[in-house]
Amino acid sequence: MDKYKPNISVCLQIINENKVLLMRRFNTSYEDGKYEFPSGHIEAGETLAEGVVREALEEVGLIVKEENLEFVGFVDNHASGKHVNFLFRTSKFDGTPKIMEPNECDDLAWKNLDELTLNIPDLSIDTKRFIEMIKEGSVYKAY
């Protein structure tokens, strides 16, 4: 059997007064025009929590502390190769969200958490998978 390294990403639900921060992908060649949670790939030597903290700062300019992260679950995606996405959430952060990478994101939006459903057409497939997992009361979903 061939050995391979899975592609590992972290995502963060940033919650403020029952709203969640979403960013619209732009110019990335994957799910462009779709909204998703701030996210990114783990770097060499990083823990998942360290990656989430770094991505929050790099993508939306927010300072998040590891001790304020809550693990939500993960999606194991085999549809396009091995890709594992880990989702965390927090309602404790410092700063005001802003687009930090305008070459990859062209909008930030606060969406009502109760209104996040699979029927929203402008959500990324990855975000829809997390929503499906959460609504099922699970911490794991495989595709």
C-alpha positions in Angstrom: 0.0 0.0 0.0 1.3 3.4 -0.9 2.0 5.8 1.9 0.7 9.4 1.7 0.3 12.4 3.9 -3.3 13.6 4.4 -4.1 17.2 3.7 -5.0 18.7 7.1 -7.0 21.9 7.6 -8.4 23.8 10.5 -11.6 25.9 10.5 -12.9 28.3 13.1 -16.5 29.3 13.9 -16.2 32.8 15.4 -19.4 33.6 17.2 -20.6 37.0 18.4 -24.2 37.4 19.7 -25.6 34.3 17.9 -23.9 35.3 14.6 -21.1 33.5 13.0 -18.3 35.1 10.8 -18.0 33.9 7.3 -15.6 34.9 4.6 -16.2 34.7 0.8 -13.5 32.9 -1.2 -12.0 34.8 -4.1 -9.4 34.0 -6.7 -8.5 30.7 -5.1 -9.7 28.3 -7.8 -11.7 26.3 -5.2 -15.3 27.3 -4.2 -14.7 30.9 -5.3 -17.8 33.1 -4.5 -18.8 30.8 -1.6 -18.8 31.7 2.1 -16.9 29.6 4.7 -15.5 29.8 8.2 -12.0 31.2 8.4 -9.7 28.3 7.7 -6.4 27.1 6.4 -3.8 24.3 6.3 -1.7 23.2 9.2 2.0 24.2 8.9 4.9 21.9 9.8 5.3 21.4 13.5 2.0 23.1 14.4 -0.7 21.6 16.6 -4.3 22.0 15.5 -4.9 24.7 18.1 -1.8 26.7 17.0 -3.0 26.5 13.4 -6.5 27.8 14.3 -5.0 30.7 16.3 -2.6 31.6 13.4 -5.3 31.4 10.7 -7.7 33.6 12.7 -5.0 36.3 12.8 -3.8 35.8 9.2 -7.3 35.7 7.6 -9.5 38.0 9.6 -7.1 39.9 12.0 -8.5 38.5 15.2 -6.5 37.4 18.2 -7.7 34.1 19.6 -6.2 32.3 22.5 -5.9 28.5 22.5 -7.6 28.2 25.9 -10.7 29.8 24.4 -11.1 27.2 21.6 -13.7 24.5 21.7 -13.3 21.5 19.5 -16.5 20.9 17.5 -15.6 18.0 15.2 -14.0 16.9 12.0 -14.8 15.9 8.4 -12.9 13.2 6.7 -13.1 13.8 3.0 -12.0 11.2 0.5 -14.0 12.6 -2.4 -11.0 14.6 -3.8 -8.1 12.8 -2.1 -7.5 12.5 1.6 -8.4 15.8 3.3 -9.3 16.1 7.0 -10.9 19.4 8.2 -11.0 20.1 12.0 -13.6 22.6 13.3 -13.2 24.7 16.4 -15.4 27.5 17.7 -14.9 30.5 20.0 -16.8 33.5 21.2 -13.8 35.0 22.8 -11.5 37.1 20.6 -9.8 40.5 20.5 -10.0 42.8 17.5 -12.4 43.7 14.8 -12.7 41.3 11.8 -11.2 42.6 8.6 -10.1 41.1 5.3 -6.4 40.4 5.8 -5.9 38.5 2.5 -7.7 40.5 -0.2 -6.2 38.3 -2.9 -8.2 35.3 -1.5 -11.2 36.9 0.2 -13.5 39.6 -1.0 -16.2 39.8 1.7 -16.8 39.2 5.4 -20.3 38.6 6.7 -22.0 37.9 10.0 -24.7 35.3 9.5 -27.3 34.3 12.0 -26.3 30.9 13.4 -29.8 29.7 13.6 -30.2 30.4 9.8 -27.2 28.4 8.7 -28.7 25.5 6.7 -27.7 23.2 3.9 -30.1 25.1 1.6 -28.0 28.3 1.5 -26.6 28.3 -2.0 -23.6 30.6 -1.3 -22.0 28.4 1.4 -18.9 26.3 0.5 -19.2 22.5 0.4 -16.9 22.3 3.4 -19.0 24.6 5.5 -22.2 22.7 4.5 -20.5 19.5 5.6 -19.8 21.0 9.0 -23.3 22.3 9.3 -24.7 18.8 8.5 -22.4 17.2 11.1 -23.4 19.7 13.8 -27.1 19.3 13.0 -26.8 15.5 13.3 -25.2 16.0 16.8 -22.1 14.3 15.6 -18.4 15.2 15.9 -17.4 13.2 12.8 -18.5 13.0 9.2 -17.0 11.1 6.3 -17.4 11.7 2.6 
